[in-house]
Amino acid sequence: MTVRELVTAFEKVYGQTINKRESGPRPGDVAGSYTNADKAYRLLHWKAELSIEQGIADALKWGEIRQQILKF
């Protein structure tokens, strides 16, 4: 998932456009990267079960109720 795709997913869940500014790469930025959760599954039997949109929605919901639950 690219940063642009992540922002688009967040806007979809949030229901609003996010102010953003695109620019070229900074010195030292990598051209790309990826992740693979095979090792997490092999060692921990963990695998992602939610879509990125659901993960964002859950994080936003937690942000709303965190203070009530944790008292800080």
C-alpha atoms as a printed R data frame, in Angstrom:
   type eleno elety resid chain resno       x       y      z
1  ATOM     1    CA   MET     A     1   0.000   0.000  0.000
2  ATOM     2    CA   THR     A     2   1.385   3.370 -0.953
3  ATOM     3    CA   VAL     A     3   1.129   6.469  1.202
4  ATOM     4    CA   ARG     A     4  -1.326   7.877 -1.330
5  ATOM     5    CA   GLU     A     5  -3.515   4.748 -1.042
6  ATOM     6    CA   LEU     A     6  -3.373   4.943  2.756
7  ATOM     7    CA   VAL     A     7  -4.477   8.588  2.709
8  ATOM     8    CA   THR     A     8  -7.314   7.704  0.312
9  ATOM     9    CA   ALA     A     9  -8.456   4.899  2.634
10 ATOM    10    CA   PHE     A    10  -8.347   7.276  5.616
11 ATOM    11    CA   GLU     A    11 -10.381   9.888  3.738
12 ATOM    12    CA   LYS     A    12 -12.943   7.215  2.821
13 ATOM    13    CA   VAL     A    13 -13.371   6.132  6.442
14 ATOM    14    CA   TYR     A    14 -13.155   9.648  7.899
15 ATOM    15    CA   GLY     A    15 -15.616  10.971  5.346
16 ATOM    16    CA   GLN     A    16 -13.622  14.118  4.672
17 ATOM    17    CA   THR     A    17 -10.778  15.215  2.478
18 ATOM    18    CA   ILE     A    18  -7.452  15.621  4.240
19 ATOM    19    CA   ASN     A    19  -5.301  18.651  3.502
20 ATOM    20    CA   LYS     A    20  -2.172  17.301  1.882
21 ATOM    21    CA   ARG     A    21   0.804  18.465 -0.098
22 ATOM    22    CA   GLU     A    22   2.704  16.268 -2.501
23 ATOM    23    CA   SER     A    23   6.382  16.746 -3.155
24 ATOM    24    CA   GLY     A    24   9.323  14.844 -4.487
25 ATOM    25    CA   PRO     A    25  11.381  12.411 -2.453
26 ATOM    26    CA   ARG     A    26  13.612  13.733  0.294
27 ATOM    27    CA   PRO     A    27  17.315  12.935  0.396
28 ATOM    28    CA   GLY     A    28  17.693   9.437  1.822
29 ATOM    29    CA   ASP     A    29  14.109   8.301  1.088
30 ATOM    30    CA   VAL     A    30  13.911   4.718 -0.137
31 ATOM    31    CA   ALA     A    31  12.304   4.071 -3.503
32 ATOM    32    CA   GLY     A    32   9.945   1.506 -2.006
33 ATOM    33    CA   SER     A    33   9.505  -1.181  0.580
34 ATOM    34    CA   TYR     A    34   7.184  -4.016  1.435
35 ATOM    35    CA   THR     A    35   6.264  -6.201  4.345
36 ATOM    36    CA   ASN     A    36   5.523  -9.867  4.678
37 ATOM    37    CA   ALA     A    37   3.690 -11.293  7.673
38 ATOM    38    CA   ASP     A    38   4.698 -14.919  7.042
39 ATOM    39    CA   LYS     A    39   7.162 -14.919  9.943
40 ATOM    40    CA   ALA     A    40   4.564 -13.490 12.342
41 ATOM    41    CA   TYR     A    41   2.243 -16.314 11.336
42 ATOM    42    CA   ARG     A    42   4.951 -18.953 11.603
43 ATOM    43    CA   LEU     A    43   6.118 -17.814 15.060
44 ATOM    44    CA   LEU     A    44   2.931 -16.394 16.590
45 ATOM    45    CA   HIS     A    45   0.128 -17.838 14.455
46 ATOM    46    CA   TRP     A    46  -0.969 -14.262 13.806
47 ATOM    47    CA   LYS     A    47  -2.451 -12.983 10.600
48 ATOM    48    CA   ALA     A    48  -4.237  -9.787  9.677
49 ATOM    49    CA   GLU     A    49  -7.985 -10.259  9.582
50 ATOM    50    CA   LEU     A    50  -9.205  -6.703  9.033
51 ATOM    51    CA   SER     A    51  -9.071  -4.528  5.957
52 ATOM    52    CA   ILE     A    52  -7.072  -1.326  6.167
53 ATOM    53    CA   GLU     A    53 -10.349   0.608  6.199
54 ATOM    54    CA   GLN     A    54 -11.630  -1.376  9.189
55 ATOM    55    CA   GLY     A    55  -8.309  -0.882 10.983
56 ATOM    56    CA   ILE     A    56  -8.546   2.873 10.458
57 ATOM    57    CA   ALA     A    57 -12.170   2.909 11.640
58 ATOM    58    CA   ASP     A    58 -11.225   0.947 14.769
59 ATOM    59    CA   ALA     A    59  -8.311   3.312 15.505
60 ATOM    60    CA   LEU     A    60 -10.569   6.360 15.156
61 ATOM    61    CA   LYS     A    61 -13.167   4.768 17.436
62 ATOM    62    CA   TRP     A    62 -10.474   3.959 20.023
63 ATOM    63    CA   GLY     A    63  -9.307   7.595 19.843
64 ATOM    64    CA   GLU     A    64 -12.814   8.687 20.795
65 ATOM    65    CA   ILE     A    65 -13.181   6.393 23.829
66 ATOM    66    CA   ARG     A    66  -9.568   5.971 25.020
67 ATOM    67    CA   GLN     A    67  -9.665   8.705 27.642
68 ATOM    68    CA   GLN     A    68 -12.893   7.344 29.192
69 ATOM    69    CA   ILE     A    69 -11.396   3.873 29.503
70 ATOM    70    CA   LEU     A    70  -7.796   4.673 30.480
71 ATOM    71    CA   LYS     A    71  -8.533   7.902 32.397
72 ATOM    72    CA   PHE     A    72  -5.742   9.809 30.626
